[in-house]
Amino acid sequence: MKLNELTVGPIVGETTQNRARIWGRGEAHVIDDQPRRCFGAIRHRKQGAQSWSRTQIIKMNPNFDLTGLAILDRLVPETHYEYQMGFFFSEGEMGDIEFRNSDWTNISGGHFLTASGNNRKSRTLVIGSCRYLLKTFLGDFFDNRGDKTFRSILKQIKNGTEIHQLIMMGDQIYADDLNVFNPDKTIAQFYQRYRDAFSQKYIRRLMSQIPTYMTLDDHEIEDNWPSMADQQDWKTLFPNAIHAYQTYQLSHSPTIPVRGRRLVGTLNHLWYKYSDGCCDIFVTDSRTERYFNSDGESGILGPDQIRALKRWLKDGSGRVKIIVTSVPFVPDSASDESQDKWAGFQRQRIELLEHIERNQIRKVVFFSGDVHASLSIELISPSKVKIVSVVSSAFFWPYPHPSSSHFRTTGTIDGGNAGQFRLANSSRVVGDDNFTKININPNQMEVEVFERKGKRRTKKIHRF
């Protein structure tokens, strides 16, 4: 049997000590007006081993743009694995397939490192957000300028840097790049947007070898969602955008639990958490749970999410607590646009600051994107509890970037009953296309910002 190369992917998703989720897309095939069934095939082995595992067959689901998810289990912690993944067509159902020796030549493949259970083990992460690909109302036009960011990350890996996670913090697509003129609204339009974004050469290669975790921001739906949404948007635009988001970004995350090699349960929220080495990571949904009540009360996280976040913060794991949020916790923007960030939801920001100070929670770090500039800064509580905020954006943005004067990096932030939190130890603001590499151990965090073509622009160390 001849296997075909994936049309999008593979993407290495959640990777634990003993399991990895590998995602990929096949394609549609019609004969005599009848669609053929599409299935994925994957095999894996420890890097350098002679024999491959038994082939695992997965369904490429037409309800999810012919994508599928393989679960590789019974893996060994902190071990390098390699895999091959392709797709094929069959007239039978999943249970009827007889998969024999196949031709694995010239199909998709990759490799990955399983997670560490040692809570003292340092980790190297690459984070970023906002990769713009232009679509015009006269037709599609996509170039590879944004993909050069991922080429620079790959060069660091080739030169010996081991990266344990890639965290993409929103605006992986710009579905609304021309706003009122020609925004994406249908499932087919959102799907095509993701195919274009995720099939470029270097991002595809990077995601095939580094465990990749994603969350969304507004441009996966529309600019500043949901501030201008009407009833029709909630009925059509939102379900279509979230279905495509689930298909291409959320399906390979830890959101839906795994039992054996199957996903179990029903998706009822978009936030999730995971651990690796010295890091506990809570990836928030900072966009779709926002609420604005008639009494003036508002929130950036829904009630269940913020309760889960507060429990996770004080669970006593001893690891560095990283909160991924698509919009900056701090610093605030020196403009009206701060209302779209945590600064526009003061009650919940104060609630978290009070919780951290009251429980003396150490080693708390926020990662965020959105603002098309990168920096890191510290918040110091009255009792000297330190919170670090790292902002990384944009992977690629072809228009002017904000300058350092755009951000308030001195003064204090209101902590309610916890008192005033002082802003301190700010890095230089990088207002160009970039990505951020972070080396974390239990005692400190080294933050390096690299421009799109690979030159290091700034380095900052934050001690816990």
N, C-alpha and C positions, 0 to 999 in steps of 0.2 A: 504493500500500500504506500503510495506517495503522499507524504505529508506536505502541507502548504505553510509558507511563512505567515506569521500573524500579520494582520493589517494594521493593528495598533498594539503596542506592548512588545514584549512582556513588561509588566510592572511588578517589582517585589514590594509587597505591602507589609502588613504587620508581621514582624519576625520576633518570636519569643525565643526562649532557651531551647524549646523542643519542637517548634512549629513555624511554618512560613506560609503566607498566602501569596500565590502567584496569579496575576490577572492577565488576560489577553483577549483579543478580538479576532473573530473569523470574518466571514463575509457571506452575503446572500448568493444563492445559486438557484436558478429556475430552469427546469426542463419541461417542455410542453405545458407551459403555464402553471406548473406545479413546483412550489418551493421545496428544495431538498433540505434535509436536516443537517445541521452543522455541529460538529463535536470537536473538542480540544483533546490533545494528547500531550502528556508531560512525563518526563523521566528525570531522575536526579541521582547524584552520587557525591560522596566526599571528594573534594578537589584532589586530583591526583590518583584516585582509585581507578581500577581497570574496568570494573563491571558497573552497569547502570541498575537502578531500581526497576522493579516491575512497572510497566507503563500504566499510568492512571488516566482514565477517560473522563472528561467532564462535558456537560452540555453547554453549548454556546446559545444562550437564550435569545430568541427573536424579540421577546418583550423588553430586553435590555441591550438592544442594538447588536445582537449576536456576540455578546461578551460572555466570558465565563471565568470562574474562580477555582483554582486548584488549591487544595490544602495538603502541604507536605508535612507529615508528622513523624514522630519517633526520631527526631533529630537530636544531635548532641550539642550542649551549650558551647559557645565560643569556638565554633568550628566552621570552616569554609566549605561551602557546597557549590556545585555547579549543576545546571539543569538545561534541558532542551524542551521547547514547547512549540507545537504547531497545531494545525487543524485539518480536518478532512470532512467529507460528505458521506452520508449513509442513508439508505432507504429505510433502515430499521429504527426502532426505538432504542433508548439507552440500554435497556436490559437485553436487547437482542444482538448487540454488536459483538462480533467475533474479531477481536483485534489481534492480528498475527504480525509477523516480522514486517517492519516498515522501513522505508527509506527516510532517514533522518538528515540527509544531506541538505545543506543550505537552508536550514530553518532557523527560527529565532532561538536564542539562548541567552544565558547570563550566569551570574554567580552571586553569592551573598554570604554574609557572616551571621551566624545565630547570635542571639543576645547573651549577655552575661548576667548571672544571678548574684555576682559579688558586688555588694553595695559600696565597696571602696574602689571599684574599678573605674578609671577615668574614661570619658567618652568624648569623641569628636563629632560635632554636628555641623551641618550646613543648613542655614535657614534663609528664607527670602520670600518675596511676594511680588505680585503685579507684573505679569508679562503680557505686554500689549502686542496683538497682531491685528493689523489694520484690515478692515473689511469696508469697501466703499459701496454706495448705493448703485453704482454702475456695474458692480460685479466684485468678485473676491480678488484681493491682492494681498498675498502674504510673502514676507521676505524672511531671511534667516538672521537678521541682526540680533534679535532676542536670544536665538539659540546659541550665540557665541558665549553667553554667560555660562551655559552648561558645558561648553567645550573647555572653558577655563577651569571649571571644577574637575573635569576629567583629567586635565593635564596635571593637576595636583595629585590626583590618585595615581596616575602613571609614574609620577616622580617619587612615590613612596608614602604619601599621606593616606592613612586608613581612616575613612569616614564611616561612622556607624549609623547615621540617620540623615535623611534629607527631609526637612520639614517645610512644607509650602503653605503659607499662611493666608491665602486668599487671593482673589482676582487671578486665578489660573487661566481664566478666559475673560474676554470683554465682550459679553453678549450684546451690549448696548452701545457700541463705540460711536455710532452716529445718532444715538438717542432717538429723538422723535422721527428721524428720517427713515430708518430701516432697522430697528432693533430686532433681535431674535425673539420669537414668540412661540413657535411650534416645537414639538419634540424633535422633528427632523432637523430643524435649524440648530437647535442646541447640540444635537448629536454631531452634526457636521463641524460645528465650532470646536468641539472637543477632539474630534479626529484630526483636524488641522493642527491644533495646539500640541497634542501629545505624540504626533507621528514625525515631528522634525527630528533630524538625525541625532543630535547630541543629547537632547533631553531624553529621547527614547533610550539611548545607550546608558545614560546615567541611571534612569529609573529601573533598568534591567539588572542593576548590580548593587544598588544601595536601598535598604528598606526606606520606603517613602510614605510619609504621613501628610495628610492634607486636611485643611478646613476651608470653608468658603467665606467670601465677603460679599459686598453688594453687586459687583459686576458679573457674578455668576447668575444674577437675576436682572437687576437694573440699578442704575446709579442711585445711591442713598436709600436703597430699599430698607424699610417699607414706608418711608416718609411721605411719598406721593402716591401710594397704591390705592386704587379704588376697589369696589366689590368685584368687578370683572377681573381685575388683575389677580385677586386671591383665588378666583375660580379657575382661571386658565393659565395665566403667565406663571404663577408660583408653582402649581403642580407640575407643569412641564419642565421648568427650570430645575426643580428639586429631583424629579425623576432622572433627568440627565446627570445631575450632580451625584446622585446615588450610584448611577451606572458607572461613571468614570472616575469618581474620587472617593466615595464613601465605601464602595463594595469591598475594597481591599484593606479597609481599616479595621480596628478591633470593635467597631460599633455593634455588629451582630455576632453573638457568641457562636462558638464552634463546638460541635460534639462529633467526635470521630473526624470524618472528612466532610461533614455537612454543616451548613449554616442552620442554626435553629432560632426560633423566636421571631418576633415581628419588630420591625424598625419603628420605634416610637420617639426617638430623639436623635440629634446629629452630633452630640458631644461624646467623647470617649477618653479613656486613660490607658496608660501602659507604663512599663518600667524597663530599664536597661542599665546595668552597671550602677553607677552612683546617682542615676537620674530617675525620678518619678515624673511623668509628663501627663498633664491634664489638658487635652485639646478641646477648647470651648467652642460652642456655637454662639458667637457674639453678634449674629446678624438676624437669624430667623425667629428668635424667641423674644425680640424686643417688644415692649408694650408701652402704651401711652394711655393712661386712664383719664376719665373725664374729671376726676378730682385733682389732677395735676401730678399724680404719682406715676413714675415711669421706671422701667428697668431694661438693662441690656441683656441680662440673663433671666430665663424663666425661674419660677420658685423652686422647682425640683432640681434644676441645674446648679443654682447657687447653694442650695443645701448640700448637694453632693460634693461640690467644690470645697466647701468649708469642712466637711467631714474628712475629705481626702487630705486637706492641708494639715490637720491635727492628728493624723493617724500614727505618728511617732515612728515612721519608717527609718528616719535618720538620713535619708537621701536628699539630694538637692530637689526642691519642689519647683518644677517648671510649668508655668501656666501659659499656654499658647492662646492668644486672642487676636483676632484679625485686625483690630484697631488699637492704637496705643493706650495703655493704662496711664503712663506718663512718658514724656513730658506733654503738656498741653500745647495746642497750637495757638499762636497769637492772632487768631482770626475767628470769624463766625463758624468756620468749619469744625471747630472743636466740639460743637454740639452733637456731631455724629460719632465722636470718640467717647471714651469713658468719662471725660470731663462733662459731657452732656447728661450723664447719669450719676450725679453726685451722690445720691442716697446709697446706691449699691457700691460705689467706690469706697465711701466712708465705711460701709458695713464690712467690707473685706479688710480695710486698714485697721478697724477696731478689733476684728477677729484675730488678725496677725499679732497685733500689739498685746491684746489681752492674754493670748495663749503663748506669747513669746516664741513664735514660730520662726525659726532661723532658716537661712538658705532658700529664700523665696525669690524666684526669678520670673519675670514676664517676658515672653517673646511676642512681637507683633510686627505688622507691616503697614500697608495702606497709604502712607503719606509721601511716598516717592523720595525718601531720604533715609539715611541710616545713621544711628548713633547709639550710645549706651549711657546710662545715667543711674545714680543711686538715690533712693529715698531713705532717710534716716529718721527713725521714730524718736520720741522724747527719751525712751529708755535705751537708745542705741541699737534697736533692731534694724537691720539693713535689708532693704528690698532692692533688687537690681532690675532695671527695665532695658531690654535690647530691642531696638526697632531696626528692621531690615527691609528696604524697599527702594527702588524697584529693580527686578531682574532686567526689565527693559521698558522704557517710557520715552517715546520720541519727541516729547514736548518739554518745555521748561520745568526744571525741578525747583523745589523751595530752597531758600538759603537758610543759614543758621539763625537769622533774625526771625524766622517764621516760628521758632520754638522757644518756649519759656523754660530755660534750663537753670534758672536761679530762683531763690525765694522759697516759699513753702506751699504745701498742699494740705488742705483741710482734712484732718483725720477724725473729726467729730469728737467723741469722748476720749479718744486716744491722744488728742492734741494735734499740734502742727508737725507734719513730716517735712524735713528739710531736704531740698534738692541739692545733690553734691556730686563731685567727681565725674562730671560730664565729659564724654569724649568729644572729639571734633565731629561736626556734622558733615557727612559725605552726601552731596547733592548731585550725584551722577548714578548711572546704571551700575548695579553692584550686587554682590552676594556677601553674606557674613559667615565666617567659619568660627566656631566656638569650641574651645578645648576646656572641658569641665572635669575637675576632680573634687573630692569632698571639702577642700580648703579654699579653692579659688576658681575663677573663670577668666580665661583669656579670650578676648573678643577681637577678631581681625576682620576688617572690611576690605574686600577686593573689588576693583572696578571690573566692568564687563569683560575686558580683554585680559584680565589676570593680574594687573599691578596692584600691590597692596597699598591702600590709602591711609589706613590708620590702625593702631593696635592699642588696646586698653586692657588692663588687668583689674578685676574686681575681686577683692578678698571677702570671704564669708566670715 
